[in-house]
Amino acid sequence: MTDNIASTPLTSWHRAAGATMSPFAGFDMPIHYGSIVAEHHACRNAATLFDVSHMGRIRFDGDRSAELLDRLLTRRVSDLAPGGIRYSLMCNEEGGILDDVLVYHIEKPSGGRFHMLVVNASNRQKIIEWLTPRMADYPDVICTDRTELTSMIALQGPLAMATVEGLFKHPADKLGYYHSYVTEQFNKPVIVSRTGYTGEDGLELITRADEAGRIWENLMLAGRKHGIQAAGLGCRDTLRLEAAMPLYGHELSESIDPISAGLGFACNFKDRTFIGSEALVKIKADQPQSVRVGIRVEGVRPAREGCQILDANDQNIGAITSGTVSPTLQYPIAMGYVAAEHSQIGSPLTIDIRGKRAAANVVPLPFYKRNR
């Protein structure tokens, strides 16, 4: 391991548990503990615990924090009630996606409030550099990168709520989806949010870095009777793909806008402007040339990122951005961008998989949706 690879507060636990580790976004992260498919099924059927401490956590203090974030994000923040969380995008002036983020409005037990962005690990430094000059007009807002001072743990699965029953000072099962609160576990503060990235019910917990190991162990112990498993980034990718959640660097990039990505719901234009809004209004009015779609591939071979998508005349009309054999559905699924005229549900496609053609169709997203 080189000096340039960072550890999370839980890295030693992962190694002791026999995880297969690999560098990811600058961190030494667990990919799996034995079987990606077994961990995937554990999340769909019981409960799994993920170390997601590599995700960036950027805190904003000051009365004008919401005003600043209103300017930076595609969704309004100033009307976000304490405890609320929103999925949003941060765009450049051309409407290209710099990152997809969660913005929190957190209220501490003392009554103090602050905002926080959870950003993709690979984009953390870029976002901080993007923020710096744009904060010049907000000298009263203090921005702090809390990533290395804290840890983030995701508990996901249909038995997630049963796992934490009685574990926190305030029960988590009453917490609404995309809401958070600050509570305690053994008198230590924990930010608990009803969020996740797997398509399952669950929680994401933000703790002080030096408390992460204790919280992780407590969750594993509490979930033992529910069949909880530690899970790595390998199954996190297949889970999010089944749930059609876009991943930065695959479905999202600075050359892709939210309208083309099917994320128009996360752009609020009424009575406001934000960085990139002028460009996005024009893209929305003109209709994007290519759009993100769900694809079912016939046969057993998965279409991987970069595979060309062809029309009936063997002309290139797009490319795959993510693909796998779905552990839940037991057939190959993929997401990709195709020319808009080929994006209707049922449109026939051909995928070039390493020089061999595979028939495919455009299908609705998500591929998997949990019963509520």
C-alpha positions, 0 to 999 in steps of 0.5 A: 500500500502506498502513502497516497492511499488513505485508510478509513477508521474501519480499515483494520476491521475489514482486514481482520475480517478477511476482506479483499481490499482495493484502492478506490477514490484514494481510500483502501476499501473493502470490495467483498468479504468472500462473495459479492453475490452472497452480500448482495442477497443479504442486503435484499433479504436481511441486513448489511453493513457498509463502510462508506467513510470514503464519501466526502462530508463538507459542513457549512456554518453561518446564517447565509449557508442556505443562500450559498447552497441555493446558488450552487445546487439545482434544488432549493435549500433555503426551504429545507426544514431542519432534519430534512435531506435532499438529493441534488446536483451541482453543475457547471455553467454549461449544465454539466454535472460536477457531482450528485450530492445529498444536502442535509439541514442538521439541527443539534440537540443544543438547537444549533443548525448547520448544513452539510453536503455528502459528496462522492469520494472521487469528487471531494477535492474537486468540489472543495476547489470549486467552492473556494472562489464561489464563497468569496461573496459569503465571508460569513459562511464557514466551510469545513471538510469533515471527512477525515474527522468523521466516519460514515456507515450504511446499514441497509436491508429489510431488517435494518430497522429491526437491527437498530431497535433499542440501539439509539437514544431515540428510535430510528424507525419513526424517522421519515425517508430522507430525514435525519436527526442527531441522537446518541449511542452510549452517550456519543452523538450520531447523525442518523439519516433514513437514506441509502444507495441500495434500493432497500430501507436503511440508515446512514450514520455519521459518527466521530472517527474515533467512535466508528469502530464501536458503533460498527461492532455494536451494529454487527452484534445487534444484527447477528440474530437478523443475519447481518453481514458486512458488505463491500463496494462490489455488491454496493454497485450491483445493488445500486444498478438494480435500483437504477441509481446513477453513479458518478464516473459512469452515468454522470459526468461533467459532459452529461447534464441532469436532463439527459440523465433523467434527473430533471426532477432534481432541478428546480427552476421556478423563481430562482437561478443557480449555476448552470440553470440558464444552460439547463433551461435551454437543454430542457426546451430543446430536448436532449439528443441522448438520454439514459435508459434501462436495458435488458440484454438477452442471453447470459453475457453482461454488457459492460461499460463502454460497449457500443449500442447499435440500431437495426442498421448496425449504426452506433447510437450510444454506449453502455455506462454500467452493466452486470448480471442482476443477482436478484433478477438472474439476467443481464441488465445495463444502463446507458445513453442512446439517441433520444429516438431510440429511448422509448420503452420496448425499443430494440437495440443491439449491444456489441459485447467484445465483437459479438452481437447481443439483442436487447431492449429498452426497459423501464427503470428501476430494474428492482423496486422493493415492496413498501 
